[in-house]
Amino acid sequence: MKKLFMTLLAATLFFGCKENTAYQAILNDPETFSGAMKQLTDVIVYDIFSPPVASRVYSYSSIAAFEVLAISNPDTLISLGGQVTDFTTPPAPPAGINDKLASLHAFLTVGKALIFSEDKIDAYRENLYKNLEENGLPASVKEKSLAYGELVAKHVMAWADGDMYKQTRTFPKYTIRNETYAWKPTPPDYMEGIEPHWNKIRPLILDSANQFPPVPPLELTMDKDSEFYRQLAEVYEKGGGQNEENTQIAKFWDCNPYVSHHRGHAMFATKKITPGGHWIGIVAIATRKAGNNFSETVEAYTRTSIALFDGFISCWDEKWRSIVVRPETLINQYMDEEWVPLLQTPPFPEYTSGHSVISRAAAVTLTDYYGDNFSFEDTTEMEYGLPQRDFNSFLEASEEAAISRLYGGIHYMMAIENGVDQGEKVGDFVVQNLQTRRNKALATK
């Protein structure tokens, strides 16, 4: 009996003193990072960032997270220092950090610096860290990890400050031109043009904003025998929501961050994810299906966000060079003054289609990472009341995203087809340069 008592006492002491390391499982879980990314997306939606600006938030935050992991794990990851424009590798970490916690902290710190609703990031971060502490995170590990994450975040933000974003906030707004075929604000709010100087923003991988200009738009004319008029008539025929399947496709890929609704004298707005936000959602789906670990998940987000960022710069360079009028303007003026497109026309020029460019760039990048024929169920829009859509590949999804703009009544086919080509070139360049430089770095080790 005495022997049994001593055995139970020893077991009690052993398990009672055993260190709680449950926090490690939380930090090793890639869903922890995807949860932080979802929180950032929710804030981007709440703050109503435009698609180009949202891509900037995603890219710098992701790069900060990735850099912590790359520097901490040089055998498996390569720092983006020297790969993305003007970026240098941050200092090495001290001993005793948890690289995943430092990565999360760098991500959330940069994200907080780039959005408006800082309190939402603060609350999320505090809850995350409290949960980790309750699951055994040692105070010394937390202190060192957060300090290093802060260091990398400051390094990334100092670099981000040189991308011309702040300067473009003071540049003049677009002055509306009276020419028939020049872009003009559209109903119902006639909002001013978004980011007319986005081509001044420093790209991450592209050599310049105009490195991959699309072919020029068709001659804009109301000659009924012209190809442009045929494409305008096609928008009039297919872009008003008459076909149910096309309507579902258009709504699924709408991704307009701010849609206003007018009921008599009342007006209210709905907010949704941006086009880039939709593709960030697809990354989350892909990482889960592929069974990616924490580092692989962060790398997938980072590579995709880089492609999105440069895709928007390339696309906006053409939009504000050609300044092509939207179909809604011409249809109302020359064909049917009562016609309304299925989707609300976004407030910037028509050519090329932003969805077409950035979706293709993202799809090319994801295809490089996961391979061809990576089928997936896209549930990204379910929280906005839309059913999932299934795709056999990322490229197939990008094709549907592109054609959705015709079905929505907001783009001509020339902007869609040439936008896809433009995005393909951007995506290929991003993939080739990141891959080539990564291989070169590995070869020198």
Helices and strands as residue ranges (DSSP letters): H 2-17, H 22-28, H 30-47, H 51-72, H 99-114, H 118-134, H 139-160, H 165-168, G 198-200, H 227-238, H 244-252, E 259-263, E 266-270, H 275-290, H 294-322, H 327-330, I 331-335, H 354-370, E 376-378, G 382-384, E 389-391, H 394-407, H 413-443
